[in-house]
Amino acid sequence: MTDPFKSVLAKDGLLFFSTHGEFVVERSQRFPKFYGLSPEQIETVKLQYTKDGFGYADYHKNPGYGISLSAEWVHRLLKLYSFDMAAFMPAAWDKHQDVWAVKPKTTQ
């Protein structure tokens, strides 16, 4: 499998990105209307997330655009592509999304 970041990230570079994680799982159950999902969609996303580490559902009015939950899936992806975590900040982006900083794994 080809590393999708090898051509754009320097060997000592950092990659920053954000995802929805545990905060959004909990908040979606407490405030389902906030995300524009039905109770059934929220339950499905949570079950997918619990089972596979990744869950997704489209917003009702925006097919192909929606909410995803992905913390455990990201951990697996980082290992697959040989990244080390430089930092993980839960709910750090707008007090909502988890922020990740990763770097290429150093070889000795």
N, C-alpha and C positions, 0 to 999 in steps of 0.2 A: 504494500500500500504506500503510495506517495505521500510525503509530508506536505500538506497544503501551505505551510508557512515558511518552508526552507528558503524559498526564493525572495521573500519580502521581509524577513526578520534576520537581523545580524546575529552572529553567534553569541554576542553578549547583550542582545536587545531584550526589551520587555514588551509583552503583549498584554494590553489591558482590555477587558470586556466585562459586560454585566449580564446577569441572568436573574430570573425569578427563582427563589428558593423557599426555604421553610417559612419565612415571613409571609410570603404570598399564599402559601398553602393554608396557613392559619387564617389570614385575612380573608381569603376567598370564601371560607366557610362561615366566618362571622358576618361578612358584608358581601353577599353574593351579587347584589345589584351593582356594586362598585366596578366589577369587571364585565358587566353586561352579559353574564352567562346564566343559563338556567341551573337550577339545583342539580338536574341530571348531568349537565355538562361538567359542573364542578366536581361531582362525585366521580365521573369518568376520568377526568384529568388527574384527580387525586389517586384513584386506583392504578392508572397507568404509571404515575410517578412512583408509587409505592412498589409496584411490581417490577418496573423496568428502569427506574431512575430518571425517566423522562415522560412527561405528559403534555398533551396539547389539545386545544379546542379553538375553533374559529369563533370570532365574535359574531353575533347574529347578523349584524348589518354589513359585515366585511369578510366575505368568504376569502380564504387564503391568508387572512391576517387574524391573529388571535393571541392567546395567552399560552405560555409554555412554562413548565417547571422542570428544572434540569440539573440540580446540584450533583447527584451521584453520577449521572451520565457524563458530566464534565470531568469528574475525577477519572473515570475510565478512559475518556478521550485523551486526557493529558498523559496518562501512562502509555497509551497506544502510540502517541506521537512523540514520546520521550521529552516531555516538558516537566520542569520542576515548578512548584508553586512558590512564587516570591512573596505573595501576600493574598489573603482572602479577607474581605471585609463584608460581613453580613449586613444587608439592608443599608449599605453606605451611600448608594446613589439615590438621591432624593428621599432618603430614609425609607427606601422601598426595595430597590434591586440590589442583589449581591454584586460586589465588585471583585474581580479576579485580576491578579497580575502574575503572569507566568513567564518563564524564560526557558530557552533550550537547555536540556539536560547536559551537564558538563561531563565530558569523557576524560578518564584519567589515563 
